[in-house]
């Protein structure tokens, strides 16, 4: 597939990294330095030019393209690039990134000639809402309209104590929550495909595929008696991302308090979200935190515009006994800094946006995907072809390939397969695999 990526920033670079090995990729950007950095890392063609220029798109060869991913930080550039691409290449599909929910609403009303639009703020809000629902998870995603959930968990190292009936036991003997499978065990730099004699150990990172109920049970196991159900969240920052987080959580019936330093913005949020208690405060005043009993909240989300402010506020909230902290991060690599500082989870809106955009370049049978560990691994929701060589073979007889089918969705129900189960044509298989194996998975299924 010939793919044009407009924008070589964080989103564009993440998209290129996920696609360049399997596709013919052309990257456009006005910044020559960014293009040089991309060309140094990846085998792609780079074109210095304005993605919102019809001439630049024509000279880049968009008329011969199959897919255009417009992912600059400027919404209007992305929209205009899509409009021009549609005129130049009538068969090209266009996917546009936006940070403005209003543009998304206009697109949904079919007022914009764009095949799909991804809103960074909404994607980040949904990712945070999923994390709040499973507070032990580093990352989580839902598949098949919520029937299946993937969670990535750290198995904490604790001196002494009882490891229970899961940790340290061979998987065939461990009392794993029903309707779930251990899809992978990440131990240091190694990835173990779980077998019956393998065990989950403290210090491991595990990927679980199961029902939403099983995901919550795994969270309870990892939290070891700490709060596993969250119904009181404090959001720090009332900008667009914080606003969408608050609205998403409120829609799920979770009580939300929001802290915003700008008085005018605080009033706007209070008017738009009458079910949310809004405070005009910095959020980093210890007296305020004590007076409003912020430490008693079960979770806090830090959605301010600067990573340094989010990190300081999250650390302060931890000192005031907030149990679970999630931070929005903006700079590349900031997730590791927040992790080392003790913040429970970090979400980069650019990363989740790139993840959503990348799926359009995969096999059209892939309904959804999630990228893990810096795109080392992916979880795919793919429909099984009638001619697939794996159909009808009991799972216990399937070859070991390094990939694992964690769930099957058939006739609107989720099946978490055992040895005697088989794949059937039309099944939706939820699969954990290394990113380098995605093409093979598409081929055999």
Secondary structure in CASP SS format (residue, H / E / C, confidence):
PFRMAT SS
TARGET T0000
AUTHOR 0000-0000-0000
METHOD secondary structure of the structure
MODEL  1
X C 1.00
X E 1.00
X E 1.00
X E 1.00
X E 1.00
X E 1.00
X C 1.00
X C 1.00
X C 1.00
X H 1.00
X H 1.00
X H 1.00
X H 1.00
X H 1.00
X H 1.00
X H 1.00
X H 1.00
X H 1.00
X H 1.00
X C 1.00
X C 1.00
X C 1.00
X C 1.00
X E 1.00
X E 1.00
X E 1.00
X E 1.00
X E 1.00
X E 1.00
X C 1.00
X C 1.00
X H 1.00
X H 1.00
X H 1.00
X H 1.00
X H 1.00
X H 1.00
X H 1.00
X H 1.00
X H 1.00
X H 1.00
X C 1.00
X C 1.00
X C 1.00
X E 1.00
X E 1.00
X E 1.00
X E 1.00
X C 1.00
X C 1.00
X C 1.00
X C 1.00
X C 1.00
X H 1.00
X H 1.00
X H 1.00
X H 1.00
X H 1.00
X H 1.00
X H 1.00
X C 1.00
X H 1.00
X H 1.00
X H 1.00
X C 1.00
X C 1.00
X E 1.00
X E 1.00
X E 1.00
X E 1.00
X C 1.00
X C 1.00
X C 1.00
X C 1.00
X H 1.00
X H 1.00
X H 1.00
X H 1.00
X H 1.00
X H 1.00
X H 1.00
X H 1.00
X H 1.00
X H 1.00
X H 1.00
X H 1.00
X H 1.00
X H 1.00
X C 1.00
X C 1.00
X C 1.00
X C 1.00
X E 1.00
X E 1.00
X E 1.00
X E 1.00
X E 1.00
X E 1.00
X C 1.00
X C 1.00
X H 1.00
X H 1.00
X H 1.00
X H 1.00
X H 1.00
X H 1.00
X H 1.00
X H 1.00
X C 1.00
X C 1.00
X C 1.00
X C 1.00
X C 1.00
X C 1.00
X C 1.00
X E 1.00
X E 1.00
X E 1.00
X E 1.00
X H 1.00
X H 1.00
X H 1.00
X H 1.00
X H 1.00
X H 1.00
X H 1.00
X H 1.00
X H 1.00
X H 1.00
X H 1.00
X H 1.00
X H 1.00
X H 1.00
X C 1.00
X C 1.00
X C 1.00
X E 1.00
X E 1.00
X E 1.00
X E 1.00
X E 1.00
X E 1.00
X E 1.00
X C 1.00
X C 1.00
X C 1.00
X C 1.00
X E 1.00
X E 1.00
X E 1.00
X E 1.00
X E 1.00
X E 1.00
X E 1.00
X C 1.00
X C 1.00
X C 1.00
X C 1.00
X C 1.00
X C 1.00
X C 1.00
X C 1.00
X C 1.00
X C 1.00
X C 1.00
X C 1.00
X C 1.00
X C 1.00
X C 1.00
X E 1.00
X C 1.00
X C 1.00
X C 1.00
X C 1.00
X C 1.00
X C 1.00
X C 1.00
X C 1.00
X C 1.00
X E 1.00
X E 1.00
X E 1.00
X E 1.00
X E 1.00
X E 1.00
X E 1.00
X E 1.00
X C 1.00
X C 1.00
X E 1.00
X E 1.00
X E 1.00
X C 1.00
X C 1.00
X C 1.00
X C 1.00
X C 1.00
X C 1.00
X E 1.00
X C 1.00
X C 1.00
X C 1.00
X C 1.00
X C 1.00
X E 1.00
X E 1.00
X E 1.00
X E 1.00
X E 1.00
X E 1.00
X C 1.00
X H 1.00
X H 1.00
X H 1.00
X H 1.00
X H 1.00
X H 1.00
X H 1.00
X H 1.00
X H 1.00
X H 1.00
X H 1.00
X H 1.00
X C 1.00
X C 1.00
X C 1.00
X C 1.00
X C 1.00
X C 1.00
X C 1.00
X C 1.00
X E 1.00
X E 1.00
X E 1.00
X E 1.00
X E 1.00
X C 1.00
X C 1.00
X C 1.00
X H 1.00
X H 1.00
X H 1.00
X H 1.00
X H 1.00
X H 1.00
X H 1.00
X H 1.00
X H 1.00
X H 1.00
X H 1.00
X H 1.00
X C 1.00
X C 1.00
X C 1.00
X E 1.00
X E 1.00
X E 1.00
X E 1.00
X E 1.00
X E 1.00
X C 1.00
X C 1.00
X H 1.00
X H 1.00
X H 1.00
X H 1.00
X H 1.00
X H 1.00
X H 1.00
X H 1.00
X H 1.00
X H 1.00
X C 1.00
X C 1.00
X C 1.00
X C 1.00
X E 1.00
X E 1.00
X E 1.00
X E 1.00
X C 1.00
X C 1.00
X C 1.00
X C 1.00
X C 1.00
X H 1.00
X H 1.00
X H 1.00
X H 1.00
X H 1.00
X H 1.00
X C 1.00
X C 1.00
X H 1.00
X H 1.00
X H 1.00
X C 1.00
X C 1.00
X E 1.00
X E 1.00
X E 1.00
X E 1.00
X C 1.00
X C 1.00
X C 1.00
X C 1.00
X H 1.00
X H 1.00
X H 1.00
X H 1.00
X H 1.00
X H 1.00
X H 1.00
X H 1.00
X H 1.00
X H 1.00
X H 1.00
X H 1.00
X H 1.00
X C 1.00
X C 1.00
X C 1.00
X C 1.00
X E 1.00
X E 1.00
X E 1.00
X E 1.00
X E 1.00
X E 1.00
X C 1.00
X C 1.00
X C 1.00
X C 1.00
X H 1.00
X H 1.00
X H 1.00
X H 1.00
X H 1.00
X H 1.00
X H 1.00
X C 1.00
X C 1.00
X C 1.00
X C 1.00
X E 1.00
X E 1.00
X E 1.00
X E 1.00
X H 1.00
X H 1.00
X H 1.00
X H 1.00
X H 1.00
X H 1.00
X H 1.00
X H 1.00
X H 1.00
X H 1.00
X H 1.00
X H 1.00
X H 1.00
X C 1.00
X C 1.00
X C 1.00
X C 1.00
X E 1.00
X E 1.00
X E 1.00
X E 1.00
X E 1.00
X E 1.00
X E 1.00
X C 1.00
X C 1.00
X C 1.00
X C 1.00
X E 1.00
X E 1.00
X E 1.00
X E 1.00
X E 1.00
X E 1.00
X E 1.00
X C 1.00
X C 1.00
X C 1.00
X C 1.00
X C 1.00
X C 1.00
X C 1.00
X E 1.00
X C 1.00
X C 1.00
X C 1.00
X H 1.00
X H 1.00
X H 1.00
X C 1.00
X C 1.00
X C 1.00
X C 1.00
X C 1.00
X C 1.00
X E 1.00
X E 1.00
X E 1.00
X E 1.00
X E 1.00
X E 1.00
X E 1.00
X C 1.00
X C 1.00
X E 1.00
X E 1.00
X E 1.00
X C 1.00
X C 1.00
X C 1.00
X C 1.00
X C 1.00
X C 1.00
X C 1.00
X E 1.00
X C 1.00
X C 1.00
X C 1.00
X C 1.00
X E 1.00
X E 1.00
X E 1.00
X E 1.00
X E 1.00
X E 1.00
X E 1.00
X H 1.00
X H 1.00
X H 1.00
X H 1.00
X H 1.00
X H 1.00
X H 1.00
X H 1.00
X H 1.00
X H 1.00
X C 1.00
END
